[in-house]
Amino acid sequence: MKVKTLLLGAAASFAIAPAAMAERGSDGHVNVIYWQAPSIMNPYLSGGTKDIEAASLVIEPLARYDDKGALVPFIAAEVPTVANGGVSEDLTSITWKIREGILWSDGTPVTANDAKFTADYCMHPEGGCAQSAFFDGVESVEVLDEMTLKITFDQPKPNPYGPLVGGQSPVLQAAQFADCLGAKAPECTEANFSPIGTGGFVVDEFKPNDVISLSANPNYREADKPKFATMTLKGGGDATGAARAVFETGEMDYAWNLQLAPDVIAKFEEGGKGKAVAGFGPLVERLEMNMTNPSPDLPEGERSTVAHPHPILSDVRVREALSISIDRDLLVEVGYGQAGRPTCDLVPSPDNYASKNTFCLTQDMDRARALLEDAGWVDSDGDGVREKDGMKLALLYQTSTNAVRQDFQALIKQWWEEIGVEVELRNLDASVFFGGDPGSPDTFQKFYADVEMYANTFNGTDPQQYLAAYRCGGEPKPSSQWQGENINRFCDPAYDALIDELARTGDIAKRGEIAKKMNDMLTKDSHTIVGLVHRGRVSGQSNTLGGHVLNVWDSELWDAAEWYRIKE
């Protein structure tokens, strides 16, 4: 089957079973906790999931993915297809119609000019857009009339649903962000903290890395929604405190990302005030190997840039040794139980795109030691740490602060020390680590370490944009305000060619074959990305919160406008 064949079908309809009819704001207040506190409400300036999902309460894309992975319209009137004339027969363009009558929260109409502005905003050469992969291959963006936007690609695009689709690529209000193009983007504090949107809620007060106070959007397109008049999105603390606040004390109605051992979650559920909700998407906990030198001895502006290859990790034998010395089964047992599966891959699902590699699933310390010996790293003085050319085999390994991640760090440090690696551990506050502040030395994008661990995922059921992030030149760097998705600074022209081939390939089976090759180049062949655990999303939901359906294909807060209070 070809993607074009799928495009001939009717667009998915968006239907969620509603609560009993009641006026907007009739259910009072709702409390949400993201223990990784949001730092910004503009996903174009942050790749952190916490920021993308918080922003999704306010700003929306043309269309997004529902809980089944189907594309459904939000700002758009319908999802364009070949059948309805929205996608050209040659697959080189897609034309979106803005929904009639949709308003920004300030009461002004949404137009195609807003959508075009957003594309220009992200594609600006000096902007450092964190979501630039969504606009890969875009040749032009045109406003055909006030309500019609045409996006043209530089080649046939069997999957044209990248730009302005999904929670990572929402539409910004042109009037609010008009003076925020290019290098000025991070300077627009008011717009970045309190964007005007079309979603169910508006920002009343934003305290970075702390709390967001929101209220119902008075101009939301459905007059009886959202049911909640106000919302508090609390940030900070840890996953344990977040779970307790839902399951035991009942202070919170929803707790995101309960990254806790399964027995801990089960014990909390005995509190009787809430339940765990879980689902498997393509979320992978992984290690990123820095292909550039993060040494503080380098001049500022040159650390972790392609100007200086990594003195240790540039050797694939070292990276492979680090990977195969890890016991992933034990990591799953310690950290996730039934909510985790050991993996070697970056893309573990859907099945059409999953390589299902097994090369790393058996810990092999002897081969790891042999690889390091072959690479010239030997313990010449018997202190347990290998050296080469006067340099110790020493690595700084960083991640965000979280009990499961610190358990992983401790175990991996132990295994790496057993093969002769000196390991320094660092854990950073998640709000800072995932925050994207170009002035901070501690963000995952800046990558001032040798190895870092985190998890992220992609919108929808097609990994095209996700894999396109590793294009040469897409790495965070000073000239991009340290934004960019190519976190480990991987670069291979052959990989770039596969990005382009995937973009123009329509046959579903062939798309799968190409994506698997790309996954394998990043993992099995180069070991620049070291998959650890295919994670299920686990969150906590109050027994009195209705209307929510867990979505592993888009923002977990995708349906917040549908939430309501279940009367006890």
N, C-alpha and C positions, 0 to 999 in steps of 0.2 A: 504493500500500500504506500502511496506517496502522500506527502504533506499536502500537496495541491488537492488531492482527492478529499482529504479531511476538510480543507478550506471550502470545498464546494457545499459542505453541509451547513445547516442552519446554525447560527451562533447559539451558545448555551443560554438558557433563560435563568434569571436570578430569582430564586424564590426561597424564602425562609419562612417557616411557619410562624405567624405572628402571635403575640400575646393578645389577650382581650383588648379591644379598642379602648384607649385612654388617651388623654391629652398629653402633649409634650411636657416632660418634667414631672409627671404625676407620681413617680416612684422615689423621689427624693435624691439621696446621695449614694454613690458607690465608691468603694475604696479598692485601688489596685496597687500592688507592690511589685516593682522591678528592682530586686536587690542590687543589680548592676544599674546604678542611677543614670538616667539620660543626661547628656551633656549639651545637647543641641537638638533643635527640632527641624533640622534641614538635612535629609539623608544624602544630599549631593555634597555635603561637607563632612560626612562621616560614614564609614563602612560598618560601624558597630550596630549589631542587631537591636540593642536597647534603644538607640536613637532612631533607627528606621521605624521600629514598631511604635514608639511614643508618637512620632510624627504622623503615623497613619491614622491616629484619632482625629487629626485636623486636616491634613492635606491628602488628596486622593489622586490616583492615576485615572487615565481614560478607562482602563479595564483592569481587573485583577483576577486572581485565581481563587476559586472557592475551595471548600474542604475536600472536594473530590479531585481537585486539580483542573477543573474545567474553567475556561476563561469566561468571565461575566462582565457586562458593562457597568461602569460607575458614573464617571463624568460623561462618557460617550452614550449616545442613544442606543447603539448596538455594536456588536463586535463585527468588524468588516470581514468579509469572506469573498472568495471568487464568485460564489453564487449570488450574493447580494450586490455585487459590483464594487465592493469596498477594496478588494485586492485585485490588482490588474492581472490579466490573463498570463502575462509574461513574468509575473511575480516580482516586478521591479519597483512597485509602489503600493502603498496602502493609504486609503483615504478614510479619515475619521469624521464623523458627524457629532458635534457637541449636543448633548441632550437639551431640548427646548426648556426654557424656564429655569434652568439651574443657576443659582446665585452663589456668589462668594458670601462669606459670613458677614461682610460689611454691607450687604444688600446690592452690590453691583453685579451685573451679569457676567458670567463666564463666557469667553469667546475663544475662537481659534487662535487669536493673537496671544493669549496666555500660554497656550500649548506651544506655539512657535517660539515664544520668548524662552520658555523652559528649555527647549532643545538648544537654542542659541547659548543659553546660560551654561549648560553642561559642556557643550562642545567648544566653548571659548578657549583659545590656545593658552591663555594665561590663568585659567580658572582653577586648575587642579581638581576637576570633578571626580568624586569618589565612585561615581557610577558610570564612568565613560564607556565601559564595555557595552552598555545598553544601546549606545549610539554608534557602535561599530558598523562601518559600511554605509552610513547615511551620507548621501550625496547632496541632498537639498531638503529643506522644509518650507512649504509654501502655504500661505493662507489663501484659499480659493474664494471664500466669502466669510462673513462674520462667524459662521458656525461650522466651517469645513476646513479641515487641515489635510494636506497631502504630504506624505513623506516618501521621498524617492531614494532608492538604494543604488549603489554603484555596480550591482550585479543582481541577478535573480535571487530573491530571498524567500525560500520556501517557508521559513518561520519568521514572518515580519513583525511578530509581537514582542519587540524589544523596547523601542523608545516609548516612554510614557506609559508603560504597562507594568503592573505589579507594585508592591509596596516600596520597592527600592527606587522607583522612577516616577514619582508623582508630578502633578502639574502645579506650578507656582503662579501666584498672581503677578502679572507683569508690572502693574502699577506699584506694588509694594517693593519689588526687587529691581526696579529699573536702574537704580544707581549702584547695583551690586555685581556688575559683570566683571569677569576676569579677576585680576589680583585684588579687587575690592571686595570680593565675595565674603571672606572671613571677617571683614570689618563691619558688616551690617548686622550688628548685634540684635537690634529690635526685631528685624525681619527673621533672623535665624532662630531666635528664641520664641517668637510669637507670630508665626506665619498666619496669614489670612487664608482660610481654606474653605472647602465644600463639605468636609466631613461632619460627623455628628456633634463634634465639640469644638469649642474655641478656648484658647489659652487666656486665663485671667492673670496668672502670675507664674513665672518660670524662674526657679532657683536652680542653676546648674549643679549637677551632681547631688541634688537633694530632693526637691519636691516640685510637682507641677499641679497647679490648681486650674481646673477647667470647668466650663459650664456649657449647657446645651446650646448648640448653634441656633439662633433665632430664625435663621433663614434656611434651615435644612429642608431638603426637597420633599420630605414626608412630614406632613403637618403634625402627626401624632408621635413623632420620634425626634430625638431619643427619649426614652421613658424616664431616664435619670436626668434630673435638673442640673446636678453638679457631680464632678468626679475629682478625686484626689489620686494622683499617681505618685506614690511615695517611692523614693529611691534610697539605696544604701543598705547597710547591714549585711546580712549573709543569707544563704539559702535556708539555713536552719531556722533563723528568725522569721523568714517569710512563710515557711511551712507552718510554724507554730501560730502565726497570726491568722491563718485561714482555718486550720484544722482544730486548734485547741481554744484560742481566745475569741475567735470570730471577729477580730478587729478589721480584717481584710476580706474582701469578697473574691479577689483573684490574685494569685501569686504565680508569676512567670518563672519558668526555668528552674525547677526544683532539682538542682544538680546535687543530689544526695544519694547515699547508699539505699538500696531498696528496703532493707529492714528498718531503716530510720523513717522512711516515708510511711511504711505500714504501721509503725508504732504511733506516728503522729495522727494517722487516720482514725485511730481508736478514740481520739478526742470527740468525734461525732459531729463536728460542725461543718465538715467539708469532705471532698473526695479528690483523689488524684485523677487527672485526665491525661491520657497519653496517646501517642501515635508515632509511627515511623515514617519519616520522609527521607531526604538525602543528607541529613545533618551528620557531620563527621568531626570527631575530636582528632586533632592531628598535630604533628610537629612540622614547622617550617624551618628549613635550613637556609641560613643567610648566605647567599652566594657572593656577598660583598663584605668588605672589612669594616667592622663597627668600632675599631680601636679608637679610644679617646685621644690617642697620640696624634691622630690625623687632624688637620685643620677643620674647624667647624664648617659645615657645608660640604665636606668631602666624606665624612663618615657614612658608612652604609650606602654608598653610591657606586655606580658601575665604574667609576674612575679607579677603584681599588678592589680587585678580586680578593676573595677571602683566602688568607694564607693557609688555612687548614681544610675548610669544607669545600674548596674548589675541586678537591679530589673525590671522585665518585666512590672510590673504595672506602674512604672514611665514612661517607654518608651511608653506604650500604652496611658497613659494620655497625654503625650506631642503630640502624633500623632492625637488623636481625638479632641484636642482643636483647631485644625487648620481648617480654612474655605478655602478649596481648590478652590471652585467656585470663591471666591473673588480674590484669587491669580491669577487665569486664567484671570479674567476680568481686573485686574490691569496690569498684565505683558505681556499677550500674545494674548488675544482675540481669533480670529479664528485659530491662530497658536498654540493653547494650549488646552489640555483637562485634567480635573482633574483625578488623578490616585492614587491608593493605591499600585500599583505594581512596581516591578523592571523591569519586562519584559512585556511591554504592547502590543507588536506585534512581529511577525506575529500572526494571529488568532490561529493557531494550538498550540502555546505556551503561549497564554495570558490567565491568570486566570480571568481577568475582575472583580476583587474584588470590592465590594462596601462598605466594613465595615468601611471605614474612610471617606466616601464622605459626610456624614452629621456631621457637627460640634456639639459636645455634651459636653458642659462645665460642666454640672452637673455630668455626669459619670466620666469625667476627675478628678474633685475634689474628688469624692467618691473613685476613685482608689488610689489617693494620701493619702487620710485618711486611707484607708485600709492598705496601705504600711507603715503607721506610721508617715507620714509627716503631722504635724499640725502647725498652726500659734498660738503658745502659748502666744506670747507677743503682738499680735494685730498690728504688723508692716507691715502686708501684705505678709511676706515671711515665708514660712513653715520651720520648723526645725525638726530634729530627732537626738537624742543622741548627742546634742550639736553642730550638723552640720547644716548649713543653706542649703536650697535647692537652690543652686546657680550654674549656668552653664555659661560657655564661649562658644559662638556660633560664628563660623567663616565661611567666604566664600571669594570669590574673589571680587575685586572692580568692580562694574557694577551697573548702575542705577536700573535695574529691581531687581537684587539680594539685593540691599540695601532696596528697597521697601518691598521685601519679609521679610527681617530681621526685619524691623520696625514693620510690621504687626504681625509676629510670636512672637516677643518679647512682644508686647502688649497682645496677647492672653495668652501667658505663664505667664505673670505677673498677669493676671486676675485669674489664678488658684493657685497663690501663689509661683511662681518661680522667683527668682532674676536672671536677664539675663544681661550678659555683651556681647556686640557686638564687633566683630573685622572683618575688611575687609582688605585683602592683595592684593597687585599688582598681577594680574593674571599670569604674567610671572614668578613670584617667586613661587606663590602658586602651580601652575601646573608644575613647572620646574624640580623637582626631584633631586635637588642638595643635596647630602647627608650631606653637611656641614651647610645647612640652617635649622633654627628651624621653618620656616614658610611654609613648603610644606604640601600639603594635605596628602601625604604618612606618614610623621612624625606624624601628627595629635596631636599636642600639644594643644588641645582644647577638650571640652566635646562633642560638636556637630559641624558638618560641612556640608555645602551645596554645591553641584555642580551637574553637569550632565555629563554622558558619555554614550557610546553605544557600540555595537559590530559589527564586520564585518559579512556580509552575512545575511542569514535568519534563521540561527540555533544558539540558544544561549548556546550551549554546553560549549564552552571555557569561555564564560562570567560567567556562573553559577559555573563553576569549580574553579573560582578565590577565592571562599570562603571556600576552603579546609583548615582544621586545619594545621597550620604551614606555610601557605602562606602569613602571615601578614608581612608588613615591620618591620624590626628590625635592630639593629646595625650589626649583623652578615651577613645581606644581603645588606649592604650599604643603608639601609632604602628603599630598593626597595621591591615590592610585591604588589599584587592586592587585598588582603584581607584587605581592608582599615579599617573596623571597628573591626577587630580582632575577628570576629565571629568564634566559633568552636563547632561543634556538630558531633560526630562520625556517627550518623544516616544520617546526611546530606552528609558526605563523602561517605557513602555507596550508596547514590542516585547518586552522581557524577559518581561512577563506573558503576552503573546500567544503567544510561543514555548512557554512553560511549559504552556499549555493546548491546544496544537495537536498533533493526532495524526498527520495525514497527512504522510508522509515528505517528499514533494515540497514541500508548503507549509512544513514546518519548514525545509527548505533555503532557500526563498525568504526567509523571515523572517531566518534567520541571515545570509544574504548582505546584506540591508538593514542589519543591525546592524554587520556587518563594514565595510560601505561608509560608514556614519555615522562610525565611528571613524577610518577611513583616507581614503577618497576625498573625503568631504564636509568633514570637519573637520581632517584631517591632524594629529590629536592623537596618533595612533600612526602611525609611519612605518616600514612594513615594509622590510627590506633584503634578507635572505637566508632562504629556506626551507632549513633545515639538516637534513641527515641526521644521525642519532646515530652517532658513531663511537667505539668503545671498543677496548681491547686485551685479548686473552685468551691466556693461556699454552696451549701445546700439550698440557700435562698436566692441564688443567682440563676436566672433563667435566660434563655435566648442565645446562649453562647454555644458554638460548635467549634471544637479545636481544629485549627487549620495548620497543617504541616507544610503547605505549599505557598504560603504568603504570610502576612503579619498575623500573629495570634489575636490581635485586637481588630481584625478585619470587620467584625460584625458588631462592634461596640454600640452602634446606633440601635441595634436590635435587642440589647439587653433589657431585662426587666426584673423586678423583685417578685419572687414567689412568696405569696402570703402564707405565713405559718398558722 
